[in-house]
Amino acid sequence: MTQTPAPEGNGASTTAMDKVADIGRDIGEYIRLQRNNAKISLRQLSKLAGVSNPYLSQIERGVRKPSAEILQQIAKGLRISAEALYVQAGLLDLPSGGPVADAIRADTELSERQKQVLLDVYESFRRENRAARTSDTDTQPEE
């Protein structure tokens, strides 16, 4: 696969490699933010996640892009959902759910665990209401 370089003087064009680098930086920044929110040092997280301190540092700085397995280990160490890291890393699409779910996900004062619990409860209410509406229409007499 050949890559066409971005035309000189056009900052809007990016190559596939630039996009991968951006994702690496984004996931690293996100991990650092979550680690700081959890008040865990880099060394503590590396121990909890079972990855080396230098490697975790490289991930946070955007030098390395971790695999799904490493992200899962980091999520476990941070006590957040692996899905949150997968979405941030571009491995999964952001789940849909409308403005309420988006607001929950965007709330910086909630932990990832709290967000997931709220989303689970919210979705269970929505399923329950859909099922009730379906059963109401099924039991109404035809005219």
N, CA, C and O atoms as CSV, one atom per row, in Angstrom:
chain,resi,resn,atom,element,x,y,z
A,1,MET,N,N,0.845,-1.169,0.000
A,1,MET,CA,C,0.000,0.000,0.000
A,1,MET,C,C,0.890,1.231,0.000
A,1,MET,O,O,1.726,1.394,0.888
A,2,THR,N,N,0.717,2.090,-0.982
A,2,THR,CA,C,1.504,3.308,-1.036
A,2,THR,C,C,0.742,4.438,-0.403
A,2,THR,O,O,-0.488,4.466,-0.395
A,3,GLN,N,N,1.483,5.346,0.113
A,3,GLN,CA,C,0.878,6.464,0.813
A,3,GLN,C,C,1.234,7.739,0.080
A,3,GLN,O,O,2.403,8.002,-0.200
A,4,THR,N,N,0.222,8.525,-0.228
A,4,THR,CA,C,0.453,9.785,-0.898
A,4,THR,C,C,0.740,10.835,0.162
A,4,THR,O,O,-0.071,11.048,1.063
A,5,PRO,N,N,1.880,11.487,0.061
A,5,PRO,CA,C,2.175,12.502,1.067
A,5,PRO,C,C,1.213,13.672,0.935
A,5,PRO,O,O,0.690,13.947,-0.144
A,6,ALA,N,N,0.991,14.351,2.043
A,6,ALA,CA,C,0.125,15.526,2.035
A,6,ALA,C,C,0.798,16.615,1.225
A,6,ALA,O,O,2.013,16.796,1.307
A,7,PRO,N,N,0.011,17.343,0.439
A,7,PRO,CA,C,0.605,18.430,-0.340
A,7,PRO,C,C,1.235,19.465,0.587
A,7,PRO,O,O,0.714,19.761,1.663
A,8,GLU,N,N,2.368,20.006,0.143
A,8,GLU,CA,C,3.040,21.005,0.966
A,8,GLU,C,C,2.179,22.249,1.061
A,8,GLU,O,O,1.546,22.666,0.091
A,9,GLY,N,N,2.166,22.835,2.257
A,9,GLY,CA,C,1.419,24.057,2.449
A,9,GLY,C,C,-0.047,23.824,2.786
A,9,GLY,O,O,-0.771,24.782,3.058
A,10,ASN,N,N,-0.496,22.584,2.775
A,10,ASN,CA,C,-1.896,22.301,3.098
A,10,ASN,C,C,-1.949,21.556,4.417
A,10,ASN,O,O,-1.807,20.334,4.441
A,11,GLY,N,N,-2.148,22.267,5.509
A,11,GLY,CA,C,-2.168,21.668,6.835
A,11,GLY,C,C,-3.399,20.834,7.087
A,11,GLY,O,O,-3.426,20.060,8.044
A,12,ALA,N,N,-4.430,20.966,6.254
A,12,ALA,CA,C,-5.678,20.235,6.480
A,12,ALA,C,C,-5.553,18.769,6.102
A,12,ALA,O,O,-6.275,17.932,6.645
A,13,SER,N,N,-4.661,18.443,5.191
A,13,SER,CA,C,-4.515,17.055,4.762
A,13,SER,C,C,-3.644,16.292,5.742
A,13,SER,O,O,-2.592,16.770,6.166
A,14,THR,N,N,-4.105,15.084,6.099
A,14,THR,CA,C,-3.297,14.242,6.979
A,14,THR,C,C,-3.205,12.861,6.367
A,14,THR,O,O,-4.112,12.415,5.664
A,15,THR,N,N,-2.110,12.197,6.640
A,15,THR,CA,C,-1.926,10.845,6.146
A,15,THR,C,C,-2.477,9.864,7.161
A,15,THR,O,O,-2.798,10.234,8.291
A,16,ALA,N,N,-2.584,8.622,6.753
A,16,ALA,CA,C,-3.059,7.583,7.671
A,16,ALA,C,C,-2.133,7.469,8.878
A,16,ALA,O,O,-2.597,7.234,9.993
A,17,MET,N,N,-0.853,7.631,8.669
A,17,MET,CA,C,0.102,7.548,9.781
A,17,MET,C,C,-0.117,8.679,10.786
A,17,MET,O,O,0.031,8.478,11.991
A,18,ASP,N,N,-0.469,9.865,10.289
A,18,ASP,CA,C,-0.757,10.981,11.188
A,18,ASP,C,C,-1.973,10.673,12.048
A,18,ASP,O,O,-1.999,10.993,13.236
A,19,LYS,N,N,-2.982,10.049,11.440
A,19,LYS,CA,C,-4.192,9.710,12.186
A,19,LYS,C,C,-3.887,8.683,13.271
A,19,LYS,O,O,-4.403,8.785,14.384
A,20,VAL,N,N,-3.056,7.699,12.955
A,20,VAL,CA,C,-2.669,6.699,13.952
A,20,VAL,C,C,-1.903,7.371,15.085
A,20,VAL,O,O,-2.110,7.046,16.254
A,21,ALA,N,N,-1.024,8.300,14.749
A,21,ALA,CA,C,-0.260,9.021,15.773
A,21,ALA,C,C,-1.203,9.823,16.663
A,21,ALA,O,O,-1.013,9.878,17.878
A,22,ASP,N,N,-2.225,10.448,16.061
A,22,ASP,CA,C,-3.204,11.210,16.853
A,22,ASP,C,C,-3.942,10.300,17.815
A,22,ASP,O,O,-4.148,10.664,18.973
A,23,ILE,N,N,-4.343,9.122,17.357
A,23,ILE,CA,C,-5.049,8.171,18.218
A,23,ILE,C,C,-4.149,7.756,19.374
A,23,ILE,O,O,-4.602,7.666,20.514
A,24,GLY,N,N,-2.876,7.502,19.084
A,24,GLY,CA,C,-1.930,7.133,20.129
A,24,GLY,C,C,-1.790,8.217,21.177
A,24,GLY,O,O,-1.749,7.935,22.374
A,25,ARG,N,N,-1.716,9.468,20.721
A,25,ARG,CA,C,-1.628,10.596,21.659
A,25,ARG,C,C,-2.906,10.709,22.472
A,25,ARG,O,O,-2.864,10.914,23.685
A,26,ASP,N,N,-4.059,10.573,21.789
A,26,ASP,CA,C,-5.353,10.703,22.472
A,26,ASP,C,C,-5.523,9.644,23.552
A,26,ASP,O,O,-5.957,9.960,24.661
A,27,ILE,N,N,-5.192,8.405,23.250
A,27,ILE,CA,C,-5.371,7.340,24.242
A,27,ILE,C,C,-4.401,7.548,25.394
A,27,ILE,O,O,-4.749,7.312,26.551
A,28,GLY,N,N,-3.192,7.988,25.086
A,28,GLY,CA,C,-2.222,8.268,26.138
A,28,GLY,C,C,-2.680,9.374,27.068
A,28,GLY,O,O,-2.559,9.264,28.288
A,29,GLU,N,N,-3.207,10.443,26.484
A,29,GLU,CA,C,-3.724,11.552,27.292
A,29,GLU,C,C,-4.905,11.090,28.143
A,29,GLU,O,O,-5.032,11.473,29.306
A,30,TYR,N,N,-5.765,10.263,27.548
A,30,TYR,CA,C,-6.936,9.762,28.269
A,30,TYR,C,C,-6.504,8.884,29.449
A,30,TYR,O,O,-7.049,9.005,30.546
A,31,ILE,N,N,-5.536,8.010,29.224
A,31,ILE,CA,C,-5.039,7.140,30.301
A,31,ILE,C,C,-4.420,7.991,31.409
A,31,ILE,O,O,-4.669,7.752,32.590
A,32,ARG,N,N,-3.618,8.981,31.030
A,32,ARG,CA,C,-2.997,9.858,32.035
A,32,ARG,C,C,-4.080,10.587,32.839
A,32,ARG,O,O,-3.981,10.689,34.062
A,33,LEU,N,N,-5.110,11.091,32.157
A,33,LEU,CA,C,-6.200,11.790,32.838
A,33,LEU,C,C,-6.911,10.852,33.820
A,33,LEU,O,O,-7.187,11.238,34.956
A,34,GLN,N,N,-7.204,9.638,33.390
A,34,GLN,CA,C,-7.876,8.676,34.257
A,34,GLN,C,C,-6.985,8.299,35.439
A,34,GLN,O,O,-7.463,8.142,36.562
A,35,ARG,N,N,-5.696,8.157,35.179
A,35,ARG,CA,C,-4.747,7.815,36.244
A,35,ARG,C,C,-4.671,8.944,37.268
A,35,ARG,O,O,-4.673,8.701,38.474
A,36,ASN,N,N,-4.605,10.177,36.776
A,36,ASN,CA,C,-4.555,11.327,37.686
A,36,ASN,C,C,-5.847,11.458,38.480
A,36,ASN,O,O,-5.814,11.758,39.673
A,37,ASN,N,N,-6.983,11.235,37.830
A,37,ASN,CA,C,-8.279,11.283,38.528
A,37,ASN,C,C,-8.352,10.227,39.630
A,37,ASN,O,O,-8.933,10.459,40.691
A,38,ALA,N,N,-7.758,9.071,39.365
A,38,ALA,CA,C,-7.758,7.983,40.342
A,38,ALA,C,C,-6.662,8.170,41.395
A,38,ALA,O,O,-6.569,7.400,42.351
A,39,LYS,N,N,-5.832,9.209,41.206
A,39,LYS,CA,C,-4.727,9.490,42.123
A,39,LYS,C,C,-3.775,8.293,42.263
A,39,LYS,O,O,-3.386,7.895,43.362
A,40,ILE,N,N,-3.421,7.742,41.097
A,40,ILE,CA,C,-2.495,6.603,41.029
A,40,ILE,C,C,-1.245,7.075,40.298
A,40,ILE,O,O,-1.339,7.743,39.268
A,41,SER,N,N,-0.093,6.736,40.821
A,41,SER,CA,C,1.147,7.106,40.144
A,41,SER,C,C,1.360,6.205,38.938
A,41,SER,O,O,0.749,5.142,38.821
A,42,LEU,N,N,2.234,6.647,38.049
A,42,LEU,CA,C,2.582,5.850,36.866
A,42,LEU,C,C,3.138,4.492,37.300
A,42,LEU,O,O,2.791,3.457,36.731
A,43,ARG,N,N,3.993,4.513,38.302
A,43,ARG,CA,C,4.595,3.278,38.800
A,43,ARG,C,C,3.531,2.338,39.378
A,43,ARG,O,O,3.572,1.131,39.139
A,44,GLN,N,N,2.574,2.893,40.140
A,44,GLN,CA,C,1.504,2.064,40.710
A,44,GLN,C,C,0.652,1.433,39.609
A,44,GLN,O,O,0.324,0.248,39.670
A,45,LEU,N,N,0.294,2.241,38.597
A,45,LEU,CA,C,-0.533,1.714,37.514
A,45,LEU,C,C,0.218,0.654,36.724
A,45,LEU,O,O,-0.374,-0.346,36.317
A,46,SER,N,N,1.501,0.856,36.503
A,46,SER,CA,C,2.259,-0.148,35.753
A,46,SER,C,C,2.267,-1.480,36.501
A,46,SER,O,O,2.193,-2.546,35.890
A,47,LYS,N,N,2.356,-1.406,37.816
A,47,LYS,CA,C,2.321,-2.623,38.630
A,47,LYS,C,C,0.932,-3.268,38.590
A,47,LYS,O,O,0.816,-4.481,38.417
A,48,LEU,N,N,-0.130,-2.451,38.751
A,48,LEU,CA,C,-1.498,-2.967,38.736
A,48,LEU,C,C,-1.864,-3.570,37.377
A,48,LEU,O,O,-2.575,-4.572,37.299
A,49,ALA,N,N,-1.363,-2.938,36.306
A,49,ALA,CA,C,-1.705,-3.389,34.952
A,49,ALA,C,C,-0.777,-4.494,34.451
A,49,ALA,O,O,-1.079,-5.156,33.457
A,50,GLY,N,N,0.337,-4.693,35.127
A,50,GLY,CA,C,1.272,-5.728,34.693
A,50,GLY,C,C,2.051,-5.353,33.446
A,50,GLY,O,O,2.415,-6.219,32.650
A,51,VAL,N,N,2.310,-4.057,33.272
A,51,VAL,CA,C,3.137,-3.597,32.156
A,51,VAL,C,C,4.307,-2.816,32.737
A,51,VAL,O,O,4.224,-2.300,33.852
A,52,SER,N,N,5.377,-2.732,31.991
A,52,SER,CA,C,6.554,-2.043,32.516
A,52,SER,C,C,6.300,-0.540,32.624
A,52,SER,O,O,5.520,0.041,31.871
A,53,ASN,N,N,6.978,0.051,33.573
A,53,ASN,CA,C,6.883,1.490,33.802
A,53,ASN,C,C,7.273,2.281,32.542
A,53,ASN,O,O,6.542,3.194,32.159
A,54,PRO,N,N,8.403,1.961,31.883
A,54,PRO,CA,C,8.778,2.717,30.677
A,54,PRO,C,C,7.738,2.571,29.542
A,54,PRO,O,O,7.448,3.531,28.829
A,55,TYR,N,N,7.192,1.364,29.392
A,55,TYR,CA,C,6.209,1.138,28.331
A,55,TYR,C,C,4.952,1.959,28.587
A,55,TYR,O,O,4.423,2.582,27.666
A,56,LEU,N,N,4.469,1.968,29.824
A,56,LEU,CA,C,3.283,2.749,30.174
A,56,LEU,C,C,3.555,4.242,29.954
A,56,LEU,O,O,2.687,4.969,29.471
A,57,SER,N,N,4.738,4.684,30.304
A,57,SER,CA,C,5.114,6.077,30.082
A,57,SER,C,C,5.073,6.408,28.589
A,57,SER,O,O,4.589,7.473,28.205
A,58,GLN,N,N,5.574,5.509,27.751
A,58,GLN,CA,C,5.554,5.718,26.304
A,58,GLN,C,C,4.120,5.770,25.774
A,58,GLN,O,O,3.822,6.552,24.872
A,59,ILE,N,N,3.239,4.949,26.326
A,59,ILE,CA,C,1.828,4.969,25.921
A,59,ILE,C,C,1.224,6.326,26.263
A,59,ILE,O,O,0.560,6.941,25.429
A,60,GLU,N,N,1.454,6.791,27.485
A,60,GLU,CA,C,0.886,8.070,27.917
A,60,GLU,C,C,1.413,9.242,27.096
A,60,GLU,O,O,0.700,10.223,26.889
A,61,ARG,N,N,2.643,9.147,26.634
A,61,ARG,CA,C,3.221,10.228,25.829
A,61,ARG,C,C,2.852,10.114,24.355
A,61,ARG,O,O,3.188,10.993,23.562
A,62,GLY,N,N,2.160,9.032,23.980
A,62,GLY,CA,C,1.749,8.857,22.595
A,62,GLY,C,C,2.819,8.267,21.702
A,62,GLY,O,O,2.662,8.236,20.482
A,63,VAL,N,N,3.918,7.792,22.303
A,63,VAL,CA,C,5.003,7.197,21.535
A,63,VAL,C,C,4.623,5.787,21.078
A,63,VAL,O,O,5.004,5.363,19.987
A,64,ARG,N,N,3.876,5.066,21.910
A,64,ARG,CA,C,3.430,3.705,21.602
A,64,ARG,C,C,1.914,3.646,21.596
A,64,ARG,O,O,1.252,4.325,22.382
A,65,LYS,N,N,1.369,2.828,20.703
A,65,LYS,CA,C,-0.071,2.584,20.679
A,65,LYS,C,C,-0.287,1.172,21.202
A,65,LYS,O,O,0.149,0.211,20.568
A,66,PRO,N,N,-0.953,1.025,22.346
A,66,PRO,CA,C,-1.084,-0.294,22.968
A,66,PRO,C,C,-2.086,-1.192,22.241
A,66,PRO,O,O,-3.003,-0.722,21.568
A,67,SER,N,N,-1.879,-2.486,22.400
A,67,SER,CA,C,-2.811,-3.467,21.845
A,67,SER,C,C,-4.076,-3.503,22.700
A,67,SER,O,O,-4.123,-2.927,23.787
A,68,ALA,N,N,-5.093,-4.186,22.193
A,68,ALA,CA,C,-6.350,-4.334,22.933
A,68,ALA,C,C,-6.102,-5.040,24.266
A,68,ALA,O,O,-6.734,-4.712,25.270
A,69,GLU,N,N,-5.188,-6.006,24.276
A,69,GLU,CA,C,-4.895,-6.747,25.510
A,69,GLU,C,C,-4.260,-5.844,26.560
A,69,GLU,O,O,-4.610,-5.908,27.739
A,70,ILE,N,N,-3.332,-5.011,26.129
A,70,ILE,CA,C,-2.682,-4.079,27.060
A,70,ILE,C,C,-3.699,-3.064,27.571
A,70,ILE,O,O,-3.700,-2.724,28.754
A,71,LEU,N,N,-4.568,-2.577,26.676
A,71,LEU,CA,C,-5.616,-1.643,27.107
A,71,LEU,C,C,-6.514,-2.279,28.164
A,71,LEU,O,O,-6.922,-1.625,29.123
A,72,GLN,N,N,-6.814,-3.556,27.976
A,72,GLN,CA,C,-7.653,-4.253,28.955
A,72,GLN,C,C,-6.953,-4.313,30.313
A,72,GLN,O,O,-7.589,-4.110,31.347
A,73,GLN,N,N,-5.656,-4.589,30.315
A,73,GLN,CA,C,-4.897,-4.641,31.561
A,73,GLN,C,C,-4.851,-3.257,32.229
A,73,GLN,O,O,-4.972,-3.148,33.449
A,74,ILE,N,N,-4.675,-2.210,31.422
A,74,ILE,CA,C,-4.637,-0.852,31.963
A,74,ILE,C,C,-6.003,-0.488,32.535
A,74,ILE,O,O,-6.091,0.102,33.612
A,75,ALA,N,N,-7.068,-0.841,31.814
A,75,ALA,CA,C,-8.429,-0.557,32.302
A,75,ALA,C,C,-8.668,-1.240,33.640
A,75,ALA,O,O,-9.259,-0.658,34.549
A,76,LYS,N,N,-8.209,-2.465,33.751
A,76,LYS,CA,C,-8.358,-3.202,35.008
A,76,LYS,C,C,-7.604,-2.492,36.132
A,76,LYS,O,O,-8.113,-2.372,37.246
A,77,GLY,N,N,-6.397,-2.027,35.839
A,77,GLY,CA,C,-5.600,-1.308,36.824
A,77,GLY,C,C,-6.244,0.004,37.238
A,77,GLY,O,O,-6.139,0.417,38.393
A,78,LEU,N,N,-6.917,0.661,36.289
A,78,LEU,CA,C,-7.579,1.932,36.573
A,78,LEU,C,C,-8.989,1.736,37.136
A,78,LEU,O,O,-9.622,2.681,37.606
A,79,ARG,N,N,-9.463,0.501,37.078
A,79,ARG,CA,C,-10.830,0.171,37.497
A,79,ARG,C,C,-11.875,0.941,36.691
A,79,ARG,O,O,-12.835,1.493,37.228
A,80,ILE,N,N,-11.642,0.951,35.372
A,80,ILE,CA,C,-12.618,1.512,34.447
A,80,ILE,C,C,-12.941,0.442,33.423
A,80,ILE,O,O,-12.266,-0.586,33.358
A,81,SER,N,N,-13.963,0.677,32.628
A,81,SER,CA,C,-14.337,-0.330,31.639
A,81,SER,C,C,-13.313,-0.346,30.506
A,81,SER,O,O,-12.832,0.696,30.062
A,82,ALA,N,N,-12.999,-1.540,30.059
A,82,ALA,CA,C,-12.095,-1.681,28.920
A,82,ALA,C,C,-12.730,-1.048,27.690
A,82,ALA,O,O,-12.029,-0.514,26.830
A,83,GLU,N,N,-14.067,-1.109,27.606
A,83,GLU,CA,C,-14.774,-0.520,26.466
A,83,GLU,C,C,-14.451,0.968,26.341
A,83,GLU,O,O,-14.275,1.471,25.231
A,84,ALA,N,N,-14.374,1.672,27.468
A,84,ALA,CA,C,-14.060,3.104,27.437
A,84,ALA,C,C,-12.701,3.338,26.787
A,84,ALA,O,O,-12.541,4.272,26.001
A,85,LEU,N,N,-11.730,2.502,27.107
A,85,LEU,CA,C,-10.405,2.642,26.498
A,85,LEU,C,C,-10.426,2.239,25.030
A,85,LEU,O,O,-9.762,2.870,24.208
A,86,TYR,N,N,-11.185,1.188,24.689
A,86,TYR,CA,C,-11.279,0.756,23.291
A,86,TYR,C,C,-11.888,1.858,22.425
A,86,TYR,O,O,-11.428,2.102,21.309
A,87,VAL,N,N,-12.920,2.521,22.939
A,87,VAL,CA,C,-13.548,3.622,22.202
A,87,VAL,C,C,-12.535,4.740,22.014
A,87,VAL,O,O,-12.385,5.272,20.914
A,88,GLN,N,N,-11.840,5.094,23.089
A,88,GLN,CA,C,-10.863,6.172,23.047
A,88,GLN,C,C,-9.718,5.848,22.087
A,88,GLN,O,O,-9.177,6.739,21.432
A,89,ALA,N,N,-9.354,4.570,22.011
A,89,ALA,CA,C,-8.248,4.150,21.146
A,89,ALA,C,C,-8.686,3.965,19.699
A,89,ALA,O,O,-7.855,3.714,18.827
A,90,GLY,N,N,-9.981,4.086,19.438
A,90,GLY,CA,C,-10.470,3.918,18.079
A,90,GLY,C,C,-10.696,2.472,17.689
A,90,GLY,O,O,-10.888,2.171,16.511
A,91,LEU,N,N,-10.677,1.563,18.667
A,91,LEU,CA,C,-10.912,0.149,18.381
A,91,LEU,C,C,-12.399,-0.174,18.340
A,91,LEU,O,O,-12.803,-1.153,17.713
A,92,LEU,N,N,-13.213,0.636,18.998
A,92,LEU,CA,C,-14.674,0.475,19.000
A,92,LEU,C,C,-15.310,1.807,18.680
A,92,LEU,O,O,-14.761,2.863,18.995
A,93,ASP,N,N,-16.473,1.754,18.051
A,93,ASP,CA,C,-17.233,2.974,17.824
A,93,ASP,C,C,-17.925,3.368,19.118
A,93,ASP,O,O,-18.279,2.516,19.934
A,94,LEU,N,N,-18.110,4.654,19.293
A,94,LEU,CA,C,-18.813,5.162,20.462
A,94,LEU,C,C,-20.237,4.636,20.435
A,94,LEU,O,O,-20.938,4.795,19.435
A,95,PRO,N,N,-20.675,4.009,21.525
A,95,PRO,CA,C,-22.033,3.490,21.546
A,95,PRO,C,C,-23.043,4.619,21.409
A,95,PRO,O,O,-22.811,5.738,21.866
A,96,SER,N,N,-24.168,4.306,20.772
A,96,SER,CA,C,-25.213,5.318,20.623
A,96,SER,C,C,-26.091,5.305,21.858
A,96,SER,O,O,-25.927,4.451,22.729
A,97,GLY,N,N,-27.013,6.233,21.941
A,97,GLY,CA,C,-27.895,6.250,23.088
A,97,GLY,C,C,-28.603,7.570,23.258
A,97,GLY,O,O,-29.427,7.716,24.161
A,98,GLY,N,N,-28.303,8.530,22.417
A,98,GLY,CA,C,-29.001,9.793,22.495
A,98,GLY,C,C,-28.368,10.770,23.458
A,98,GLY,O,O,-27.285,10.530,23.991
A,99,PRO,N,N,-29.064,11.883,23.673
A,99,PRO,CA,C,-28.484,12.975,24.463
A,99,PRO,C,C,-28.265,12.639,25.937
A,99,PRO,O,O,-27.321,13.143,26.546
A,100,VAL,N,N,-29.115,11.803,26.517
A,100,VAL,CA,C,-28.925,11.453,27.933
A,100,VAL,C,C,-27.650,10.639,28.098
A,100,VAL,O,O,-26.828,10.930,28.968
A,101,ALA,N,N,-27.488,9.618,27.262
A,101,ALA,CA,C,-26.281,8.785,27.337
A,101,ALA,C,C,-25.030,9.607,27.035
A,101,ALA,O,O,-23.995,9.425,27.676
A,102,ASP,N,N,-25.126,10.511,26.059
A,102,ASP,CA,C,-23.982,11.372,25.740
A,102,ASP,C,C,-23.610,12.257,26.931
A,102,ASP,O,O,-22.429,12.454,27.218
A,103,ALA,N,N,-24.619,12.788,27.618
A,103,ALA,CA,C,-24.370,13.641,28.784
A,103,ALA,C,C,-23.703,12.850,29.904
A,103,ALA,O,O,-22.794,13.351,30.567
A,104,ILE,N,N,-24.151,11.625,30.114
A,104,ILE,CA,C,-23.540,10.779,31.149
A,104,ILE,C,C,-22.080,10.528,30.812
A,104,ILE,O,O,-21.206,10.670,31.668
A,105,ARG,N,N,-21.814,10.153,29.558
A,105,ARG,CA,C,-20.439,9.864,29.146
A,105,ARG,C,C,-19.541,11.091,29.237
A,105,ARG,O,O,-18.346,10.964,29.505
A,106,ALA,N,N,-20.105,12.280,29.016
A,106,ALA,CA,C,-19.311,13.504,29.002
A,106,ALA,C,C,-19.053,14.066,30.393
A,106,ALA,O,O,-18.192,14.931,30.554
A,107,ASP,N,N,-19.776,13.598,31.390
A,107,ASP,CA,C,-19.638,14.144,32.745
A,107,ASP,C,C,-18.270,13.802,33.325
A,107,ASP,O,O,-17.951,12.634,33.546
A,108,THR,N,N,-17.477,14.821,33.565
A,108,THR,CA,C,-16.110,14.600,34.065
A,108,THR,C,C,-16.062,14.349,35.568
A,108,THR,O,O,-15.018,13.970,36.099
A,109,GLU,N,N,-17.185,14.557,36.259
A,109,GLU,CA,C,-17.197,14.341,37.705
A,109,GLU,C,C,-17.562,12.912,38.082
A,109,GLU,O,O,-17.532,12.555,39.260
A,110,LEU,N,N,-17.909,12.087,37.088
A,110,LEU,CA,C,-18.244,10.686,37.348
A,110,LEU,C,C,-17.093,9.793,36.924
A,110,LEU,O,O,-16.404,10.076,35.944
A,111,SER,N,N,-16.888,8.720,37.662
A,111,SER,CA,C,-15.879,7.741,37.264
A,111,SER,C,C,-16.449,6.910,36.115
A,111,SER,O,O,-17.656,6.926,35.871
A,112,GLU,N,N,-15.592,6.196,35.421
A,112,GLU,CA,C,-16.063,5.339,34.323
A,112,GLU,C,C,-17.025,4.281,34.848
A,112,GLU,O,O,-18.000,3.937,34.179
A,113,ARG,N,N,-16.758,3.773,36.024
A,113,ARG,CA,C,-17.642,2.766,36.636
A,113,ARG,C,C,-19.016,3.367,36.921
A,113,ARG,O,O,-20.032,2.739,36.626
A,114,GLN,N,N,-19.064,4.564,37.486
A,114,GLN,CA,C,-20.339,5.228,37.769
A,114,GLN,C,C,-21.109,5.503,36.477
A,114,GLN,O,O,-22.325,5.322,36.417
A,115,LYS,N,N,-20.386,5.941,35.446
A,115,LYS,CA,C,-21.033,6.184,34.155
A,115,LYS,C,C,-21.660,4.905,33.621
A,115,LYS,O,O,-22.794,4.919,33.144
A,116,GLN,N,N,-20.921,3.792,33.700
A,116,GLN,CA,C,-21.423,2.529,33.170
A,116,GLN,C,C,-22.660,2.069,33.928
A,116,GLN,O,O,-23.611,1.580,33.317
A,117,VAL,N,N,-22.663,2.218,35.246
A,117,VAL,CA,C,-23.828,1.834,36.051
A,117,VAL,C,C,-25.036,2.677,35.657
A,117,VAL,O,O,-26.130,2.145,35.468
A,118,LEU,N,N,-24.846,3.985,35.532
A,118,LEU,CA,C,-25.947,4.854,35.119
A,118,LEU,C,C,-26.469,4.476,33.733
A,118,LEU,O,O,-27.679,4.412,33.513
A,119,LEU,N,N,-25.554,4.227,32.809
A,119,LEU,CA,C,-25.968,3.844,31.457
A,119,LEU,C,C,-26.730,2.521,31.458
A,119,LEU,O,O,-27.705,2.364,30.723
A,120,ASP,N,N,-26.290,1.576,32.280
A,120,ASP,CA,C,-26.980,0.283,32.373
A,120,ASP,C,C,-28.393,0.450,32.919
A,120,ASP,O,O,-29.336,-0.142,32.395
A,121,VAL,N,N,-28.544,1.257,33.975
A,121,VAL,CA,C,-29.864,1.498,34.565
A,121,VAL,C,C,-30.758,2.218,33.554
A,121,VAL,O,O,-31.911,1.836,33.356
A,122,TYR,N,N,-30.224,3.250,32.923
A,122,TYR,CA,C,-30.982,4.018,31.933
A,122,TYR,C,C,-31.465,3.113,30.804
A,122,TYR,O,O,-32.631,3.166,30.413
A,123,GLU,N,N,-30.573,2.292,30.289
A,123,GLU,CA,C,-30.943,1.398,29.185
A,123,GLU,C,C,-31.956,0.357,29.629
A,123,GLU,O,O,-32.824,-0.021,28.842
A,124,SER,N,N,-31.875,-0.119,30.869
A,124,SER,CA,C,-32.855,-1.101,31.349
A,124,SER,C,C,-34.244,-0.468,31.444
A,124,SER,O,O,-35.240,-1.124,31.138
A,125,PHE,N,N,-34.322,0.790,31.861
A,125,PHE,CA,C,-35.612,1.486,31.886
A,125,PHE,C,C,-36.171,1.637,30.472
A,125,PHE,O,O,-37.366,1.447,30.247
A,126,ARG,N,N,-35.307,1.977,29.533
A,126,ARG,CA,C,-35.760,2.142,28.142
A,126,ARG,C,C,-36.284,0.823,27.579
A,126,ARG,O,O,-37.317,0.799,26.910
A,127,ARG,N,N,-35.568,-0.281,27.852
A,127,ARG,CA,C,-36.024,-1.604,27.377
A,127,ARG,C,C,-37.367,-1.957,27.997
A,127,ARG,O,O,-38.266,-2.448,27.315
A,128,GLU,N,N,-37.498,-1.704,29.298
A,128,GLU,CA,C,-38.735,-2.000,30.012
A,128,GLU,C,C,-39.902,-1.209,29.411
A,128,GLU,O,O,-40.984,-1.760,29.208
A,129,ASN,N,N,-39.691,0.055,29.131
A,129,ASN,CA,C,-40.738,0.893,28.541
A,129,ASN,C,C,-41.081,0.454,27.117
A,129,ASN,O,O,-42.249,0.481,26.728
A,130,ARG,N,N,-40.085,0.053,26.344
A,130,ARG,CA,C,-40.359,-0.453,24.983
A,130,ARG,C,C,-41.187,-1.725,25.049
A,130,ARG,O,O,-42.135,-1.901,24.284
A,131,ALA,N,N,-40.822,-2.609,25.969
A,131,ALA,CA,C,-41.563,-3.864,26.118
A,131,ALA,C,C,-43.000,-3.591,26.549
A,131,ALA,O,O,-43.921,-4.253,26.071
A,132,ALA,N,N,-43.206,-2.627,27.443
A,132,ALA,CA,C,-44.554,-2.285,27.907
A,132,ALA,C,C,-45.375,-1.710,26.756
A,132,ALA,O,O,-46.552,-2.039,26.608
A,133,ARG,N,N,-44.759,-0.854,25.941
A,133,ARG,CA,C,-45.477,-0.291,24.789
A,133,ARG,C,C,-45.848,-1.375,23.792
A,133,ARG,O,O,-46.947,-1.366,23.239
A,134,THR,N,N,-44.937,-2.304,23.564
A,134,THR,CA,C,-45.196,-3.397,22.634
A,134,THR,C,C,-46.336,-4.268,23.133
A,134,THR,O,O,-47.209,-4.649,22.354
A,135,SER,N,N,-46.340,-4.585,24.414
A,135,SER,CA,C,-47.403,-5.433,24.948
A,135,SER,C,C,-48.737,-4.685,24.981
A,135,SER,O,O,-49.788,-5.309,24.837
A,136,ASP,N,N,-48.719,-3.356,25.167
A,136,ASP,CA,C,-49.951,-2.562,25.130
A,136,ASP,C,C,-50.581,-2.594,23.740
A,136,ASP,O,O,-51.797,-2.735,23.611
A,137,THR,N,N,-49.765,-2.465,22.709
A,137,THR,CA,C,-50.310,-2.472,21.352
A,137,THR,C,C,-50.775,-3.857,20.950
A,137,THR,O,O,-51.693,-3.992,20.140
A,138,ASP,N,N,-50.149,-4.895,21.509
A,138,ASP,CA,C,-50.541,-6.271,21.208
A,138,ASP,C,C,-51.876,-6.631,21.840
A,138,ASP,O,O,-52.605,-7.459,21.294
A,139,THR,N,N,-52.219,-6.027,22.983
A,139,THR,CA,C,-53.425,-6.413,23.716
A,139,THR,C,C,-54.627,-5.515,23.400
A,139,THR,O,O,-55.738,-5.804,23.846
A,140,GLN,N,N,-54.425,-4.436,22.641
A,140,GLN,CA,C,-55.547,-3.569,22.303
A,140,GLN,C,C,-56.412,-4.231,21.238
A,140,GLN,O,O,-55.887,-4.804,20.283
A,141,PRO,N,N,-57.761,-4.155,21.396
A,141,PRO,CA,C,-58.657,-4.766,20.409
A,141,PRO,C,C,-58.606,-3.998,19.093
A,141,PRO,O,O,-58.430,-2.780,19.064
A,142,GLU,N,N,-58.764,-4.737,18.026
A,142,GLU,CA,C,-58.790,-4.124,16.714
A,142,GLU,C,C,-60.149,-3.507,16.460
A,142,GLU,O,O,-61.155,-4.021,16.948
A,143,GLU,N,N,-60.206,-2.413,15.706
A,143,GLU,CA,C,-61.484,-1.744,15.442
A,143,GLU,C,C,-62.075,-2.211,14.166
A,143,GLU,O,O,-63.153,-1.756,13.781
